[in-house]
């Protein structure tokens, strides 16, 4: 038998000893060597601050990813224990599943399900981009699925969890581009009381860290929301969060992109060129509006992840409904995005959203910005109507959501009135 179910195992890392109680299996060092061909270099999937990750096959034939801790200090031990504890109690289809652990002698390994299709980062800018560009429909699917994973962590898990290192490199993809959030080595338990922060040493990846966390060390669930917004901007632009090879003024993705999200011309400027001229601009613009809210400097102006999920579901529903209409006369297969998954919350408890990313004082109204007629010329406009549809959402769900946002947000009434018209299609 490769592994045995674990009730309580003592994990010793130098001077630190902690008890693990969870459902993961334990593996021996020999199990790990057999699974990875003695940790052969040809099986290396990646490497980071934690250590190397190898592909492997355990005795029952299950394909796995084996993450080997290389750091022998106390911080490495804490990160290992944090990931074990977090993953052993978190279960969601958009989170990577922990299968087992190995703590024999000096070996410290985490054994995950193998997520075979690389990361979002590799598809946007790495080796996977060479085979095929990441289509817009897949980007929407990734945005929604990863939002669901974060919403589960923030609002449905017990206790609630702050990921603290959410980035495109930590979103792994199945062959059908279902996203799975990974790497919980820096995760922290969130405070139960709304709005309370955790004071901690600043950790994470440069370019994704929320400004309030970087400046004060105060960590909130909305610090993850900021990181999520950066990933949305990556999906929109294809760019790195920080890229010193870009022209002056464009090195920081958030600082460069945010002002450009407010106009048609600006949006056309930032869209990833690999998407081509066929991209549905209306869908892109709605995702840009959500990204703008997520990367607001003021914490209170960012939405909660449950609200982000609801907004993205509205975007996906609109496109799905349009494709359904188009498919009545054709037999083409459309990308299926599961809209029935569990959402972190449907109560919209205390959102404080801001829509300054949709600035109505810059010469372009929001209805104009999100009109199908603002595509990349006549050809792309026609393509947009074919693939994403120009009709409005069914008024009920969109209207109800944005009215709730209008009542509870600190943003100006006029801005939210415009936003509500944009979602519902009302005059």
C-alpha positions as CSV (number, residue, x, y, z in Angstrom):
1,X,0.0,0.0,0.0
2,X,1.5,3.3,-1.1
3,X,0.0,5.5,1.6
4,X,-2.1,5.1,4.7
5,X,-4.7,7.5,6.0
6,X,-3.4,9.8,8.7
7,X,-5.1,10.6,12.0
8,X,-2.2,12.4,13.8
9,X,1.4,12.6,12.7
10,X,4.1,14.5,14.4
11,X,6.1,16.6,11.9
12,X,9.5,17.7,13.2
13,X,11.4,20.5,11.5
14,X,14.5,21.3,13.5
15,X,13.4,22.8,16.7
16,X,9.7,23.1,15.7
17,X,7.3,20.2,16.2
18,X,3.7,20.4,15.1
19,X,0.9,17.8,15.0
20,X,-0.9,17.3,11.8
21,X,-4.4,16.0,11.9
22,X,-6.0,15.6,8.5
23,X,-7.2,13.3,5.7
24,X,-4.1,13.3,3.6
25,X,-2.0,10.1,3.1
26,X,1.5,9.6,4.3
27,X,4.2,8.4,1.8
28,X,7.6,7.0,2.5
29,X,10.8,8.4,0.9
30,X,10.9,5.2,-1.2
31,X,7.4,5.9,-2.4
32,X,8.5,9.3,-3.6
33,X,11.7,8.0,-5.3
34,X,9.7,5.4,-7.2
35,X,7.1,7.9,-8.2
36,X,9.6,10.4,-9.6
37,X,12.3,8.0,-11.0
38,X,14.6,9.1,-8.1
39,X,13.7,12.7,-8.7
40,X,15.0,12.7,-12.2
41,X,15.6,16.1,-13.8
42,X,13.4,15.2,-16.7
43,X,10.4,15.2,-14.4
44,X,10.9,18.7,-13.1
45,X,7.8,20.8,-13.6
46,X,9.0,24.0,-12.0
47,X,11.0,25.5,-9.2
48,X,10.4,28.3,-6.7
49,X,11.4,29.6,-3.3
50,X,9.9,26.5,-1.7
51,X,11.6,23.9,-3.8
52,X,11.3,21.8,-6.9
53,X,8.1,20.3,-8.2
54,X,8.3,16.9,-10.0
55,X,5.7,15.0,-12.0
56,X,5.2,11.4,-10.8
57,X,3.0,8.4,-10.8
58,X,2.2,6.6,-7.5
59,X,1.6,2.9,-7.1
60,X,-2.1,3.0,-7.8
61,X,-1.5,4.7,-11.1
62,X,-2.5,8.2,-10.1
63,X,-0.5,11.0,-11.7
64,X,0.7,13.4,-9.1
65,X,2.9,16.5,-8.7
66,X,5.5,16.1,-5.9
67,X,6.6,19.4,-4.3
68,X,9.9,18.9,-2.4
69,X,10.9,21.4,0.3
70,X,14.5,22.5,-0.2
71,X,14.8,25.0,2.6
72,X,16.0,23.4,5.9
73,X,15.3,26.5,8.0
74,X,12.4,27.3,10.3
75,X,10.6,29.5,7.7
76,X,10.6,26.6,5.3
77,X,9.1,24.3,7.9
78,X,6.4,26.8,8.7
79,X,5.5,27.2,5.1
80,X,5.3,23.4,4.7
81,X,3.1,23.0,7.8
82,X,0.9,26.0,6.6
83,X,0.3,24.4,3.3
84,X,-0.5,20.9,4.8
85,X,-2.9,22.4,7.3
86,X,-4.6,24.6,4.7
87,X,-5.0,22.1,2.0
88,X,-6.1,19.2,4.2
89,X,-9.2,21.1,5.2
90,X,-10.0,23.0,2.0
91,X,-12.0,21.2,-0.7
92,X,-13.2,23.1,-3.8
93,X,-13.0,22.2,-7.5
94,X,-11.0,25.4,-8.1
95,X,-8.3,24.6,-5.6
96,X,-5.5,22.1,-6.1
97,X,-6.2,18.9,-4.1
98,X,-3.7,17.6,-1.6
99,X,-3.3,13.8,-1.9
100,X,-0.6,13.2,0.7
101,X,2.7,14.1,2.4
102,X,6.1,12.6,3.1
103,X,8.0,13.5,6.2
104,X,10.3,10.5,6.5
105,X,13.8,11.4,7.7
106,X,14.8,14.7,6.2
107,X,12.4,14.4,3.3
108,X,9.5,16.9,3.2
109,X,7.2,16.5,0.3
110,X,3.7,17.5,-0.6
111,X,1.9,15.3,-3.1
112,X,-0.9,16.9,-5.1
113,X,-3.2,15.9,-7.9
114,X,-1.4,16.6,-11.2
115,X,-2.9,19.6,-13.0
116,X,-1.5,18.9,-16.5
117,X,-1.9,22.0,-18.6
118,X,0.6,24.5,-17.1
119,X,-0.2,27.8,-15.4
120,X,-2.0,30.9,-16.6
121,X,1.4,32.7,-16.6
122,X,2.9,30.0,-19.0
123,X,-0.1,30.4,-21.4
124,X,0.1,34.2,-21.4
125,X,3.9,34.6,-21.6
126,X,5.7,31.3,-21.4
127,X,6.3,28.0,-23.1
128,X,2.6,27.2,-23.6
129,X,2.0,30.4,-25.5
130,X,4.2,29.1,-28.3
131,X,1.7,26.3,-29.1
132,X,-1.4,28.5,-29.1
133,X,-2.6,31.9,-27.9
134,X,-5.0,31.8,-24.9
135,X,-8.5,32.5,-26.4
136,X,-10.8,35.1,-24.8
137,X,-13.4,32.5,-23.9
138,X,-10.8,30.6,-21.9
139,X,-9.6,33.7,-20.2
140,X,-13.2,34.4,-19.0
141,X,-13.4,30.8,-17.8
142,X,-10.1,31.2,-15.9
143,X,-11.2,34.5,-14.4
144,X,-14.5,33.1,-13.1
145,X,-13.1,29.8,-11.8
146,X,-10.2,31.4,-9.9
147,X,-12.6,34.0,-8.5
148,X,-14.7,31.1,-7.2
149,X,-11.7,29.6,-5.6
150,X,-10.8,32.8,-3.8
151,X,-14.4,33.4,-2.8
152,X,-14.5,30.0,-1.2
153,X,-11.3,30.8,0.8
154,X,-12.6,34.2,1.9
155,X,-16.2,33.4,2.6
156,X,-17.0,29.7,2.8
157,X,-14.1,27.9,4.4
158,X,-13.8,27.6,8.1
159,X,-11.8,29.4,9.2
160,X,-11.6,31.9,6.4
161,X,-8.3,32.0,4.6
162,X,-6.2,34.8,2.9
163,X,-4.0,33.3,0.2
164,X,-1.4,36.0,0.3
165,X,0.4,34.9,-2.9
166,X,-2.3,34.9,-5.6
167,X,-0.8,35.3,-9.0
168,X,-1.0,34.0,-12.5
169,X,1.9,31.5,-11.9
170,X,-0.1,30.0,-9.0
171,X,-3.3,29.3,-11.1
172,X,-2.9,25.9,-12.7
173,X,-5.0,24.7,-15.6
174,X,-6.7,21.4,-16.6
175,X,-6.8,20.5,-20.3
176,X,-10.2,22.1,-20.6
177,X,-8.8,25.3,-18.9
178,X,-10.6,24.8,-15.6
179,X,-8.4,26.8,-13.2
180,X,-7.1,25.5,-9.9
181,X,-5.5,27.9,-7.3
182,X,-2.3,26.4,-5.9
183,X,0.6,27.2,-3.5
184,X,-0.7,27.9,0.0
185,X,2.7,28.2,1.6
186,X,2.1,31.8,2.6
187,X,-1.6,31.5,3.4
188,X,-2.9,33.0,6.7
189,X,-6.1,32.5,8.6
190,X,-8.3,35.6,8.3
191,X,-9.8,37.5,11.3
192,X,-13.4,36.6,12.0
193,X,-14.5,40.1,12.6
194,X,-15.3,42.1,9.4
195,X,-12.6,44.7,8.5
196,X,-10.0,43.5,11.0
197,X,-6.5,43.1,9.7
198,X,-3.7,40.8,10.5
199,X,-0.3,42.5,11.2
200,X,2.4,40.4,9.5
201,X,5.7,40.6,7.7
202,X,5.1,41.5,4.1
203,X,5.3,38.4,1.9
204,X,4.2,37.7,-1.6
205,X,5.3,38.5,-5.1
206,X,6.3,41.9,-6.3
207,X,3.6,43.5,-8.5
208,X,0.8,41.6,-6.9
209,X,1.0,42.9,-3.4
210,X,-1.8,45.3,-2.3
211,X,-0.6,48.8,-1.5
212,X,-1.9,48.9,2.1
213,X,-0.2,45.5,2.8
214,X,3.1,46.6,1.3
215,X,3.1,49.9,3.3
216,X,1.8,48.8,6.7
217,X,1.9,45.0,6.8
218,X,-1.9,45.0,7.5
219,X,-3.3,42.0,5.7
220,X,-7.0,41.7,4.8
221,X,-9.1,39.5,2.5
222,X,-9.3,42.5,0.2
223,X,-5.5,42.3,-0.2
224,X,-6.2,39.1,-2.1
225,X,-8.8,41.0,-4.1
226,X,-6.2,43.4,-5.3
227,X,-3.9,40.5,-6.4
228,X,-6.9,39.1,-8.2
229,X,-7.4,42.4,-10.0
230,X,-3.8,42.3,-11.2
231,X,-4.4,38.8,-12.6
232,X,-7.4,40.1,-14.5
233,X,-5.2,42.9,-16.0
234,X,-2.8,40.2,-17.1
235,X,-5.6,38.3,-18.8
236,X,-6.7,41.5,-20.5
237,X,-3.2,42.7,-21.6
238,X,-0.9,39.6,-21.6
239,X,1.6,41.7,-19.7
240,X,3.7,41.0,-16.6
241,X,2.7,42.9,-13.4
242,X,6.1,44.6,-13.5
243,X,8.2,44.7,-16.6
244,X,11.2,46.9,-16.8
245,X,11.7,46.3,-20.5
246,X,8.5,48.2,-21.3
247,X,8.7,51.9,-22.3
248,X,8.9,54.5,-19.5
249,X,5.6,54.9,-17.7
250,X,4.5,51.3,-18.7
251,X,6.7,49.3,-16.3
252,X,4.0,48.9,-13.6
253,X,0.9,47.2,-15.1
254,X,-1.7,48.6,-12.6
255,X,-0.4,52.2,-12.8
256,X,-0.3,52.1,-16.6
257,X,-3.5,50.2,-17.3
258,X,-6.0,51.7,-14.8
259,X,-6.4,55.1,-16.5
260,X,-6.8,53.5,-19.9
261,X,-9.7,51.2,-18.8
262,X,-12.1,54.2,-18.9
263,X,-12.2,54.9,-22.6
264,X,-12.7,52.9,-25.8
265,X,-9.4,54.1,-27.2
266,X,-7.6,53.3,-24.0
267,X,-9.1,49.8,-23.8
268,X,-8.1,49.2,-27.4
269,X,-4.5,50.2,-26.5
270,X,-4.1,47.7,-23.6
271,X,-5.8,44.6,-25.0
272,X,-3.4,41.7,-25.6
273,X,-2.5,41.8,-29.3
274,X,-2.4,38.0,-29.4
275,X,-6.2,38.0,-29.0
276,X,-6.5,39.5,-32.5
277,X,-9.1,41.9,-33.9
278,X,-11.9,39.4,-33.4
279,X,-12.1,39.9,-29.7
280,X,-15.6,40.8,-28.3
281,X,-14.9,44.3,-27.0
282,X,-18.1,44.5,-24.9
283,X,-17.2,41.4,-22.9
284,X,-13.6,42.7,-22.6
285,X,-14.8,46.1,-21.3
286,X,-17.0,44.5,-18.6
287,X,-14.1,42.5,-17.4
288,X,-12.0,45.7,-17.4
289,X,-14.6,47.4,-15.2
290,X,-14.3,44.6,-12.7
291,X,-10.5,44.7,-12.8
292,X,-10.6,48.4,-12.2
293,X,-12.7,48.0,-9.1
294,X,-10.4,45.2,-7.7
295,X,-7.2,47.3,-8.0
296,X,-8.6,50.4,-6.3
297,X,-6.0,51.9,-3.9
298,X,-8.7,52.3,-1.2
299,X,-9.5,49.0,0.4
300,X,-13.1,50.0,1.1
301,X,-13.7,50.6,-2.7
302,X,-12.8,47.1,-3.7
303,X,-15.5,44.5,-4.0
304,X,-15.6,41.2,-2.1
305,X,-14.8,38.1,-4.1
306,X,-18.4,36.8,-3.9
307,X,-19.4,40.0,-5.7
308,X,-16.7,39.5,-8.3
309,X,-18.1,36.0,-9.0
310,X,-21.6,37.4,-9.4
311,X,-20.4,40.1,-11.8
312,X,-18.4,37.6,-13.9
313,X,-21.3,35.2,-14.0
314,X,-23.4,38.0,-15.5
315,X,-20.7,38.6,-18.2
316,X,-20.6,34.9,-18.9
317,X,-24.3,34.5,-19.0
318,X,-24.7,37.3,-21.6
319,X,-22.1,35.6,-23.9
320,X,-23.6,32.2,-23.3
321,X,-27.1,33.4,-24.2
322,X,-25.8,35.0,-27.3
323,X,-24.0,31.9,-28.4
324,X,-27.1,29.8,-27.7
325,X,-29.0,32.1,-30.1
326,X,-26.3,31.8,-32.7
327,X,-26.0,28.1,-32.4
328,X,-29.6,27.4,-33.3
329,X,-28.7,27.6,-36.9
330,X,-25.3,25.8,-36.6
331,X,-23.7,22.7,-35.2
332,X,-20.6,24.4,-33.8
333,X,-19.4,23.4,-30.3
334,X,-19.2,26.2,-27.9
335,X,-17.0,26.5,-24.8
336,X,-19.0,25.5,-21.8
337,X,-18.6,27.5,-18.6
338,X,-20.3,25.9,-15.6
339,X,-22.6,28.5,-14.1
340,X,-24.0,26.3,-11.4
341,X,-21.0,26.1,-9.1
342,X,-21.2,27.1,-5.5
343,X,-20.5,30.8,-5.0
344,X,-18.9,32.1,-1.9
345,X,-21.9,34.3,-1.0
346,X,-25.1,35.5,-2.6
347,X,-25.8,38.0,0.1
348,X,-23.6,40.8,-1.1
349,X,-23.0,41.5,2.6
350,X,-21.2,44.9,2.8
351,X,-19.7,45.8,-0.6
352,X,-17.9,49.1,-1.0
353,X,-17.2,49.2,-4.7
354,X,-16.0,52.0,-6.8
355,X,-16.3,52.4,-10.5
356,X,-13.8,55.2,-11.1
357,X,-12.4,52.9,-13.8
358,X,-15.5,54.0,-15.8
359,X,-14.9,57.7,-15.7
360,X,-17.9,59.4,-17.3
361,X,-16.1,62.8,-17.3
362,X,-13.5,61.8,-19.9
363,X,-15.7,62.3,-23.0
364,X,-17.1,58.8,-23.4
365,X,-20.3,57.6,-21.7
366,X,-20.4,54.1,-20.3
367,X,-23.2,53.0,-22.6
368,X,-21.0,54.0,-25.5
369,X,-18.0,52.3,-24.2
370,X,-19.9,49.0,-23.8
371,X,-21.8,49.2,-27.0
372,X,-21.1,46.6,-29.6
373,X,-20.5,49.4,-32.1
374,X,-17.2,50.3,-30.4
375,X,-15.4,47.2,-31.7
376,X,-12.3,47.3,-33.7
377,X,-13.9,48.5,-36.9
378,X,-16.8,47.1,-38.8
379,X,-15.5,43.6,-39.2
380,X,-14.7,43.2,-35.5
381,X,-18.0,44.7,-34.6
382,X,-19.8,42.2,-36.7
383,X,-17.7,39.4,-35.2
384,X,-18.5,40.6,-31.7
385,X,-22.2,40.5,-32.4
386,X,-21.8,37.0,-33.8
387,X,-19.8,35.6,-30.9
388,X,-20.9,37.6,-27.8
389,X,-24.1,39.2,-28.8
390,X,-25.2,42.9,-28.6
391,X,-28.4,42.3,-26.7
392,X,-28.7,43.3,-23.0
393,X,-28.8,40.9,-20.1
394,X,-32.1,39.8,-18.7
395,X,-32.9,42.8,-16.5
396,X,-33.7,40.9,-13.4
397,X,-30.4,39.5,-12.2
398,X,-28.2,42.3,-13.5
399,X,-30.5,45.1,-12.3
400,X,-30.9,43.6,-8.8
401,X,-27.2,43.1,-8.4
402,X,-26.2,46.7,-9.4
403,X,-29.0,48.3,-7.4
404,X,-27.7,46.5,-4.3
405,X,-24.2,47.8,-5.2
406,X,-25.5,51.3,-5.6
407,X,-27.2,51.3,-2.2
408,X,-24.3,49.9,-0.3
409,X,-21.3,51.4,-2.1
410,X,-19.7,54.7,-1.2
411,X,-19.3,55.6,-4.9
412,X,-21.4,58.4,-6.3
413,X,-25.0,57.8,-7.3
414,X,-24.5,59.1,-10.8
415,X,-21.6,56.6,-11.4
416,X,-23.6,53.7,-10.2
417,X,-26.7,54.7,-12.2
418,X,-24.6,54.6,-15.3
419,X,-23.1,51.3,-14.3
420,X,-26.6,49.9,-13.7
421,X,-27.7,51.0,-17.2
422,X,-24.7,49.4,-18.6
423,X,-25.5,46.0,-17.1
424,X,-29.3,46.0,-17.7
425,X,-29.4,47.7,-21.1
426,X,-32.0,50.2,-19.8
427,X,-32.0,53.7,-21.4
